Amino acid sequence: MGDVDVVVCGAGTIGLAVASMLAREGHRVAVLEADPAPAPPAAPDAWTDWGRRGVAQFRQPHNVFPRFRHLCDEDLPGVSTELAAAGFRVLNLLDAAPPSLTDHAPRSGDVRLEMLTGRRPVLEAVLAAHAEEQPGVTVRRGVRVTGLTAGSSAIPGVPHVDGVVTAGGERWSADLVIDAMGRRTPSDAWLADLGTVPPLRVAEDSGYAYYTRYYRGPLPEWRIGAVTPHGTVNILTLPADNDTWSVTVFCGSRDEPLKALRDPACFDRVVRGFPLQQHWIDAEVEPGVAVIAGVLDQTRSLVVDGTPVVTGFTTVGDAWACTNPSAGRGISVGLMHAHLLRDVLAEHAGAPAEFAREFPTRAQVQVAPYVDHQLRADRVRVAEMDALRRGVPVPPRDPDQAAFLAAAMEDPEVFRALLETVMCLALPDEVLARPHVAAAVEARRGTAPDPPPGPDREELLALVAG
Ligand SMILES: Cc1cc2nc3c(=O)[nH]c(=O)nc-3n(C[C@H](O)[C@H](O)[C@H](O)COP(=O)(O)OP(=O)(O)OC[C@H]3O[C@@H](n4cnc5c(N)ncnc54)[C@H](O)[C@@H]3O)c2cc1C
């Protein structure tokens, strides 16, 4: 069992999850969170009663994929049950198969594709209650970390972190400080203050904007996939907890006319233009449209030219890598990263130099491919939407990907394989190596899926203009 004093900076989804995982290993974990408000005692109240200024996307739609559920069942026993008790519903995207897929017979293994779905504040309230119940976890809210303290180096010439300082002037010492401060983490500046080599940071605006409304009532039926690309927009219909769901229209953030989607009347007109999704908005609706843009794609590395820039300090979740959320993977990928952190710390507790080398190296092999896959897919889709908006030729699609998508729209095994890649259960190369999938994809080479029904660009702009 572990015997490490850990400070986790940030009590978001992944900060809370990693704290619970490490405490179960016997480590002592203090979680320091800048936002002062605790979660309400009844998790479903978090939607209305919990203010979280530190998480810009707090009230944006979130789904958590089966990979999240599998990891919870393995590493955070009880969380799936607690989510169900808070009103999360079980969702299988096989129920949202495209109309072109006519074989609906269940297959053994379909249960592996089941996910738990609910609103992000409710999820975070459950994770917070779970963390606070773990012996060995202390969660302190209203404590903003403002810098790092340095101790004796574990690698000559490389600064070693031995604690944090807070805005209130407290000092918390630690064998390991974990940055779980999300996509806007300030820790690069703190490392600069210690004189480290700058971490490698690659960041760009993902180029997406999201417009969302929330509904309540009996869940509408699926008539098309949960997320569907339609020319210059995408429509996401996402069931959530306690008889709620969201509908999101997302598009290029440079698409000026579509900025009118922030007007609820415009949003409704546009969604009504999509015949297979329009019924999702015939329900009790919350006022307003939730809007977010300027979402960063960002990766950071604390190993530069093969050498850690720091020991005693690491990153997890969005502070390590975050992508545009079109595929809704951040929490699942963050949990994979947290799981790996836990494992590497178990092997190298008390050996900060080894931990600082091993964790980023293994994350690069085991977790980063999911981030890279998402980044590539997003760039292709943004370029496509951009070209359609400007009326210039659309960049040619990756022929392998186009054939995979076309096959998935007709072949139930390939559709399941596609879901596995979307939901972080497998990487495309793994599923494309399966003989049946490879043959089905090969047979569709040179084809692309038929476009789903909906307005073309001109009709879309007419709907926007009203
Ligand atoms: C629009 C949008 C939609 C998304 N949809 C999905 C989805 O459908 N599915 C999915 O899996 N992911 C989704 N994501 C991604 C998901 O929100 C993140 O991956 C996830 O929140 C990462 O958790 P985290 O704990 O790493 O960081 P965060 O949840 O961002 O938490 C960071 C925490 O650090 C705290 N903090 C910051 N600075 C300090 C400081 N100095 N001292 C102490 N505390 C500090 C903050 O207050 C915050 O509580 C979405 C993201 C966006 C932007």
The ligand as a Tripos MOL2 file, in Angstrom:
@<TRIPOS>MOLECULE
LIG
   53    58     1     0     0
SMALL
NO_CHARGES

@<TRIPOS>ATOM
      1 C1        -18.1010   22.8390  -23.8390 C.3       1 LIG1
      2 C2        -17.4860   21.6150  -23.2590 C.ar      1 LIG1
      3 C3        -18.2020   20.4220  -23.2710 C.ar      1 LIG1
      4 C4        -17.6240   19.2580  -22.7670 C.ar      1 LIG1
      5 N1        -18.3110   18.0920  -22.8670 N.ar      1 LIG1
      6 C5        -17.7410   16.9510  -22.4330 C.ar      1 LIG1
      7 C6        -18.4200   15.7180  -22.5410 C.ar      1 LIG1
      8 O1        -19.5170   15.6270  -23.0790 O.2       1 LIG1
      9 N2        -17.8100   14.6110  -22.0490 N.ar      1 LIG1
     10 C7        -16.5740   14.6530  -21.4840 C.ar      1 LIG1
     11 O2        -16.0570   13.6010  -21.0740 O.2       1 LIG1
     12 N3        -15.8970   15.8140  -21.3840 N.ar      1 LIG1
     13 C8        -16.4450   16.9510  -21.8360 C.ar      1 LIG1
     14 N4        -15.7620   18.1230  -21.7270 N.ar      1 LIG1
     15 C9        -14.4290   18.1040  -21.1210 C.3       1 LIG1
     16 C10       -14.5230   18.0270  -19.6010 C.3       1 LIG1
     17 O3        -15.2720   19.1310  -19.1290 O.3       1 LIG1
     18 C11       -13.1180   18.0500  -19.0170 C.3       1 LIG1
     19 O4        -12.3560   17.0560  -19.6510 O.3       1 LIG1
     20 C12       -13.1080   17.8090  -17.5330 C.3       1 LIG1
     21 O5        -13.8150   18.8060  -16.8530 O.3       1 LIG1
     22 C13       -11.6720   17.8200  -17.0170 C.3       1 LIG1
     23 O6        -11.6830   17.7170  -15.6350 O.3       1 LIG1
     24 P1        -10.4600   18.3030  -14.7950 P.3       1 LIG1
     25 O7        -10.7160   17.8600  -13.4040 O.co2     1 LIG1
     26 O8         -9.1830   17.9370  -15.4580 O.co2     1 LIG1
     27 O9        -10.5900   19.8880  -14.9140 O.3       1 LIG1
     28 P2        -11.8040   20.8460  -14.4950 P.3       1 LIG1
     29 O10       -13.0610   20.0720  -14.4130 O.co2     1 LIG1
     30 O11       -11.7310   22.0060  -15.4160 O.co2     1 LIG1
     31 O12       -11.4610   21.3040  -13.0100 O.3       1 LIG1
     32 C14       -10.4010   22.1700  -12.7250 C.3       1 LIG1
     33 C15       -10.5900   22.6570  -11.2990 C.3       1 LIG1
     34 O13        -9.4220   23.3560  -10.8800 O.3       1 LIG1
     35 C16        -9.8480   24.4680  -10.1050 C.3       1 LIG1
     36 N5         -8.7370   25.4420  -10.0600 N.ar      1 LIG1
     37 C17        -8.2760   26.1970  -11.0890 C.ar      1 LIG1
     38 N6         -7.2550   26.9560  -10.6620 N.ar      1 LIG1
     39 C18        -7.0570   26.6590   -9.3590 C.ar      1 LIG1
     40 C19        -6.1410   27.1120   -8.3710 C.ar      1 LIG1
     41 N7         -5.2160   28.0410   -8.6510 N.pl3     1 LIG1
     42 N8         -6.2130   26.5900   -7.1140 N.ar      1 LIG1
     43 C20        -7.1460   25.6340   -6.8150 C.ar      1 LIG1
     44 N9         -8.0550   25.2020   -7.7110 N.ar      1 LIG1
     45 C21        -7.9990   25.6860   -8.9700 C.ar      1 LIG1
     46 C22       -11.0820   24.9560  -10.8300 C.3       1 LIG1
     47 O14       -11.8890   25.7890  -10.0110 O.3       1 LIG1
     48 C23       -11.7510   23.6240  -11.1640 C.3       1 LIG1
     49 O15       -12.5990   23.2010  -10.1270 O.3       1 LIG1
     50 C24       -16.3130   19.3010  -22.2210 C.ar      1 LIG1
     51 C25       -15.5940   20.4880  -22.2160 C.ar      1 LIG1
     52 C26       -16.1660   21.6370  -22.7390 C.ar      1 LIG1
     53 C27       -15.3440   22.8950  -22.7560 C.3       1 LIG1
@<TRIPOS>BOND
     1     1     2 1
     2     2     3 ar
     3     2    52 ar
     4     3     4 ar
     5     4     5 ar
     6     4    50 ar
     7     5     6 ar
     8     6     7 ar
     9     6    13 1
    10     7     8 2
    11     7     9 ar
    12     9    10 ar
    13    10    11 2
    14    10    12 ar
    15    12    13 ar
    16    13    14 ar
    17    14    15 1
    18    14    50 ar
    19    15    16 1
    20    16    17 1
    21    16    18 1
    22    18    19 1
    23    18    20 1
    24    20    21 1
    25    20    22 1
    26    22    23 1
    27    23    24 1
    28    24    25 2
    29    24    26 1
    30    24    27 1
    31    27    28 1
    32    28    29 2
    33    28    30 1
    34    28    31 1
    35    31    32 1
    36    32    33 1
    37    33    34 1
    38    33    48 1
    39    34    35 1
    40    35    36 1
    41    35    46 1
    42    36    37 ar
    43    36    45 ar
    44    37    38 ar
    45    38    39 ar
    46    39    40 ar
    47    39    45 ar
    48    40    41 1
    49    40    42 ar
    50    42    43 ar
    51    43    44 ar
    52    44    45 ar
    53    46    47 1
    54    46    48 1
    55    48    49 1
    56    50    51 ar
    57    51    52 ar
    58    52    53 1
@<TRIPOS>SUBSTRUCTURE
     1 LIG1         1 GROUP 0 **** ****
